[in-house]
Amino acid sequence: MAGVVICDPKRRAAYEPLYDIDTQTGASVEIFYADRALAKSFGAPAGWFWWSCERDFPPGPATGPFASSYGAYRNFALARNVASSDKRELTTRH
């Protein structure tokens, strides 16, 4: 997955999206701020959201809103840890 991010210098840095990529799997997460118009498309109020992407697949459903980008990232990290432990549990049972 390769991409270029071009930031608009007129846009406030506080609302720029954050990205994290798992170097082993290539899975990525995008933490982004959705204003009222964008959040409405998710059926939610404005705020910070996250969605994860796997290679060659579109982004998953947006999760949020959160009051801060930190809150969104923390929720993602906790969800990822729960999913990882579920996978480990499934593989150790077999």
N, C-alpha and C positions, 0 to 999 in steps of 0.2 A: 504494500500500500504506500504510494507516494503521493504527496500533495504539496501545494504551495499555499501558504497563508499570507495574504496581503492585508495588512492592517490599515485602516483609514485613519490618517493622522488627526482628523477632525473629531473622531469618535473618542469618548472618554476611555482611558485605559482601564478604569475600574470595571468596565463591562466587557472587556475582551475575553474571548473564550480561552479555556485551558485544555490542553491535550496531554494524555499519558498513553504510552504504548508499552505493552508487555513484550520484552525482547525475546522471550522464549516462544510465545504463541503468535505474536503479531497482532493480537487483539488490542483494540484501543478504546479509549473513553474520551468523550468530549463533554466538558462542563461549560454550559453557556447560559447567558441571560436572555430570557424571552420577555420582550415588552408585552404590553397588553394585547396588541394585534396578533403577535406570534403565539402567545400563550393561549389565546382564544382558540386557535386551531387544535390545541391539545385538550381543550375543554377545561382549562385551568386559569387561575389568576396569574399575573405577572410574577416573575421571580427567577431563581436559578434552577436549572434542570441538568440532568446528565442522561446520556445514552451511550451504550457501548456498541462497538462494531467488530465483527469478525471479518477476516479476509474474504473478499469476494461476495460479501453480503451487505445489504443496506443496513443503516442503523436500526437498533431495536427501539421499542417504544420509549418515549421520554419519561423520566422519573422526576417528580418534583411537584410543586415548586418548593424551594428552600429559600430562607432569608439571605443566605450568603453563599458565595462560591465554595467556601470552606465546608459549610453544611452539606452541600451537594456532593463534594468530593468525599467527605467522611461517610456519607450514606453509601456511595458507590464502593468505597473500600470495605465497609462492613458487609455489604451484599456480596462482594467478590469473595471475602473470607468465608462466609456461610456457604456459598456455592462450592468453593474449593473443598471445604470440609465434608460437604455432602458427597462430592465425587470420591474423595478418599474413603469415606465410609462405605460407599457402594462397591468400590474395588476391593476393599479388605474383606467384605462379606462373601465374595465369590471364591 
